[in-house]
Amino acid sequence: MEPLSQPSAARYGIIGSGRMARHMGRYFDLLALPYVAWSRRMEQNASVSAGTALATCEIILVLISDGAIEPFIRSHQELLHQKTPIHFSGSLVTPLAQGVHPLSSFAEDVYDLDTYRTIPFICEGGRSSWAEIFPDLPNPHYTIAPHLKPLYHSMAVMAGNFTTLLWNKLFATFEEQLHLPPQIAIPYLKQICHNLQHTQVNAQTGPITRGDRQTIQSNLEALNDDPFREVYAAFVNAVTPDLLKETK
Ligand SMILES: NC(=O)c1ccc[n+]([C@@H]2O[C@H](COP(=O)([O-])OP(=O)(O)OC[C@H]3O[C@@H](n4cnc5c(N)ncnc54)[C@H](OP(=O)(O)O)[C@@H]3O)[C@@H](O)[C@H]2O)c1
């Protein structure tokens, strides 16, 4: 990021210094779109206020923790003379800022231009259009009614974050209890991703799909002292509730 570089030419102001702010700054850099970056650290370290740093920006992206978005905007009324600020939370709906959610996972390392360009953005219906906010971004974009955002986000969290938790559980169990190198599971992970990409709903295999009560029972017993037993049971319950009744 280049804080305060070419402020007069910057259409965008990015608030925050976390993962999302870093990735968005990187994307703008790759597209050669000027922007101004500001974070509360900058205010602490160099006494630069948000109002001063972002005064010339037309579009303000408030890329901070979900719970801090509304309080931050309320306490920075000087930013509201610009267009309605934009936030990237997948579930928050607020009159103080418009939500535009990038459907991806932004970890510590930044990505390349092709990766950023293909990330779809989900916008809130009835508010500013994509062309008004991001006329220079080539990303696919879709609109849903604001009241459906929590449902949309619950799907993204379950599919993306929960599977990551499950894979981290496998890696840890391999290493600590089974004394297997965790990386030997990577081809399995790749095959699952490939099958999902190419066959989607028909990619499912395993004892739940097969209705294999004996294996499910054995798996649940193996997890008896593990909090993930409830996770396993909840999955069976959600997909085939009758199966679980008879395996208890
Ligand atoms: N990361 C993802 O994969 C992802 C994906 C889609 C959407 N998003 C959205 O992007 C937004 C930012 O998430 P993130 O992943 O970047 O989170 P993060 O890495 O945890 O960073 C959070 C940022 O918020 C700042 N912050 C927290 N409270 C603040 C306050 N009261 N005033 C000012 N700044 C404050 C933090 O500042 P300090 O560093 O000073 O603590 C930090 O810069 C969220 O709305 C999130 O839902 C994230």
The ligand as a MOL file (V3000), in Angstrom:
LIG
                    3D

  0  0  0     0  0            999 V3000
M  V30 BEGIN CTAB
M  V30 COUNTS 48 52 0 0 0
M  V30 BEGIN ATOM
M  V30 1 N -10.6370 -11.9840 5.2930 0
M  V30 2 C -11.6030 -12.5110 4.5480 0
M  V30 3 O -11.4710 -13.6430 4.0510 0
M  V30 4 C -12.8510 -11.7040 4.2360 0
M  V30 5 C -13.6600 -12.1410 3.1710 0
M  V30 6 C -14.7920 -11.3970 2.8270 0
M  V30 7 C -15.1140 -10.2590 3.5620 0
M  V30 8 N -14.3130 -9.8780 4.6250 0 CHG=1
M  V30 9 C -14.7020 -8.6760 5.3800 0
M  V30 10 O -13.6580 -7.7270 5.3760 0
M  V30 11 C -13.7440 -6.9300 6.5610 0
M  V30 12 C -12.3820 -6.9280 7.2550 0
M  V30 13 O -12.0440 -8.2630 7.6000 0
M  V30 14 P -10.5090 -8.7340 7.7200 0
M  V30 15 O -10.4740 -10.1640 7.3290 0
M  V30 16 O -9.6140 -7.7720 7.0360 0 CHG=-1
M  V30 17 O -10.2960 -8.6430 9.2950 0
M  V30 18 P -8.9070 -8.5380 10.0830 0
M  V30 19 O -7.7870 -9.0800 9.2740 0
M  V30 20 O -9.1930 -9.1150 11.4180 0
M  V30 21 O -8.6670 -6.9650 10.2300 0
M  V30 22 C -9.5740 -6.1710 10.9510 0
M  V30 23 C -9.1670 -4.7140 10.8150 0
M  V30 24 O -10.1790 -3.9530 11.4890 0
M  V30 25 C -9.5210 -2.9450 12.2370 0
M  V30 26 N -10.3920 -2.5440 13.3280 0
M  V30 27 C -11.0120 -3.3250 14.2400 0
M  V30 28 N -11.7420 -2.5710 15.0860 0
M  V30 29 C -11.5680 -1.2770 14.6830 0
M  V30 30 C -12.0530 -0.0310 15.1550 0
M  V30 31 N -12.8800 0.0430 16.2110 0
M  V30 32 N -11.6640 1.0990 14.5170 0
M  V30 33 C -10.8320 1.0310 13.4430 0
M  V30 34 N -10.3300 -0.1130 12.9440 0
M  V30 35 C -10.7040 -1.2580 13.5610 0
M  V30 36 C -8.2490 -3.6170 12.7400 0
M  V30 37 O -7.3360 -2.6350 13.1580 0
M  V30 38 P -6.0330 -3.0250 14.0330 0
M  V30 39 O -5.1080 -3.7590 13.0980 0
M  V30 40 O -5.5240 -1.6930 14.4670 0
M  V30 41 O -6.5090 -3.8790 15.1720 0
M  V30 42 C -7.8290 -4.3490 11.4660 0
M  V30 43 O -7.1390 -3.4600 10.5950 0
M  V30 44 C -14.8600 -7.5550 7.4260 0
M  V30 45 O -16.0550 -6.8430 7.2200 0
M  V30 46 C -14.9880 -8.9510 6.8590 0
M  V30 47 O -16.2750 -9.5060 7.0460 0
M  V30 48 C -13.1860 -10.5610 4.9590 0
M  V30 END ATOM
M  V30 BEGIN BOND
M  V30 1 1 1 2
M  V30 2 2 2 3
M  V30 3 1 2 4
M  V30 4 1 4 5
M  V30 5 2 4 48
M  V30 6 2 5 6
M  V30 7 1 6 7
M  V30 8 2 7 8
M  V30 9 1 8 9
M  V30 10 1 8 48
M  V30 11 1 9 10
M  V30 12 1 9 46
M  V30 13 1 10 11
M  V30 14 1 11 12
M  V30 15 1 11 44
M  V30 16 1 12 13
M  V30 17 1 13 14
M  V30 18 2 14 15
M  V30 19 1 14 16
M  V30 20 1 14 17
M  V30 21 1 17 18
M  V30 22 2 18 19
M  V30 23 1 18 20
M  V30 24 1 18 21
M  V30 25 1 21 22
M  V30 26 1 22 23
M  V30 27 1 23 24
M  V30 28 1 23 42
M  V30 29 1 24 25
M  V30 30 1 25 26
M  V30 31 1 25 36
M  V30 32 1 26 27
M  V30 33 1 26 35
M  V30 34 2 27 28
M  V30 35 1 28 29
M  V30 36 1 29 30
M  V30 37 2 29 35
M  V30 38 1 30 31
M  V30 39 2 30 32
M  V30 40 1 32 33
M  V30 41 2 33 34
M  V30 42 1 34 35
M  V30 43 1 36 37
M  V30 44 1 36 42
M  V30 45 1 37 38
M  V30 46 2 38 39
M  V30 47 1 38 40
M  V30 48 1 38 41
M  V30 49 1 42 43
M  V30 50 1 44 45
M  V30 51 1 44 46
M  V30 52 1 46 47
M  V30 END BOND
M  V30 END CTAB
M  END
